[in-house]
Amino acid sequence: KSMWQSLANFFGLHLLSNRLLSVFLVASFPLECGIVTYMYLAISRAIDEGVPPLEASFVNSALGVSSFVGRIASGFIGSIKGINRSLYFSLASIASGVFVSVSVLAGSSFSLHIVFTIIFGLFFGELL
């Protein structure tokens, strides 16, 4: 065996040929790149973009409530027969990543910040 084959076996690179794992990795990339930043810096970004501080403080509250609702909805949807849970998780990951990316378009509009946060929270709640 060559050194490269030994390393590939050691790190389990053969797992990358699994279709579900590949979809999961592709789906998780945009989510993981923006999720922590969005959760911790959404208020600061809203204030920096011109939303009054009092209104901006509701952004994290909207995230918490919508994430809670997303968790409950995910339990109901995941228990439906015929739902591929791996695909469902991957689609929720993609949707969360997309809404984190698109949320920069909210600008100084408080209502758009809240709408993006609620939609993101619903999909993020499905991931937990």
N, C-alpha and C positions, 0 to 999 in steps of 0.2 A: 504494500500500500504506500501511496505517496503521502507526503506531509499534508497536502491539501485535502485529500480524502479523509485522513485522520481528523483534521480540524472540522471538516464538514460533518463527520459522524459525531464528534464530540459536542458540537453546538447544535446538532439536530436540524441541520438545514433542510433535510428531507421533508420536514413539516411544512415548508413553504409551498410544497406541491398540493397541499390540502386546500381545496377551493374555499371552504368556509373560513379557514384561518386567514387566507389571503384577503377575502372580502372584509373580515374583521379588522385586519391591519390597515387596509386602505380607508375604511370608515372611521377608524379611531384617530388617524393622523390629524385631520383638521379639527376634530373635537378637542384633542389633548393640547393642541397648540394654542387654542384660544380660551379654553374653559376657565382656567385658574385666573387668567388675566381679566376675563370678563367678570367673574364673580367678585374679585377683590377691587377692581378698579372701575366698575361701572358708574359708581357715584362720582368719583373724581372726573371721569371722562364727561359725564353729563354736565357737571359744573363747568369744566373747561370749555365745553361747547356752547355755554350760555344758558343752561337751565338753572333757575334759581335754586340755591342750596336746600331750601325746605322741600321743594318738589323733588329734587334729585334724591333726597333721603328715602323716598318711597320706592325707588328702583329695586333695592335689595328686598324690601318687603314683598313686592310683586314677584320677585324671583322665588322667595321662600314659599309663598302661597301656591303659585303655579307649579312648583316642583312637587309639592305635597299632592296636589290634584293629579299631576302626571303619574305619580307613584300608584295612586289608587286606580287610575285608568289603565295603567300598565298591567296591574294584577287582573283586572277584568278581561282585557284583550289577550293577555298571555294564557288565560285559562280556556279560551275558545279552542275547540278541537279544530284541527286543520291549520292552525297558525304555526309557521316555522319560526320558532323563537330565536334562532340564530340570525335569520334574515331580518326579523323584526328588530332585534337589538342593533344590527348593522344599519338599518334604515333610520332608526332613531339617532344613532351616532352621527350619520351623515347630516340629518336634518339639524341637529344641534350645532354641528360645525358650520353649516351654511348660515344659520341665523346669527352665530357669533360673528362671522365674516361680514354679513350684510348689515349688522347693527351699526356699523360706522356711518351709515347713511342717515341716521336719525337726526344728526345736526343739533340744532337748538330746540327742537320740538319735544316737549315733555311727553306728549301722548305717543309719539313714535318710539321714544325710549321705553315707555311702559309696554307698548305692543310687542316690540322685539324681545323684551325681557320675559313677558308672559309666554310667548311662543317658545322661546328658548327654554324656559323653566318647565313647560309641559314635556318637551322632548328629553330634557335632562333628567327629569323625574322618572322617566321610563328607563333610564340607564342605571339607576341606583337599586 
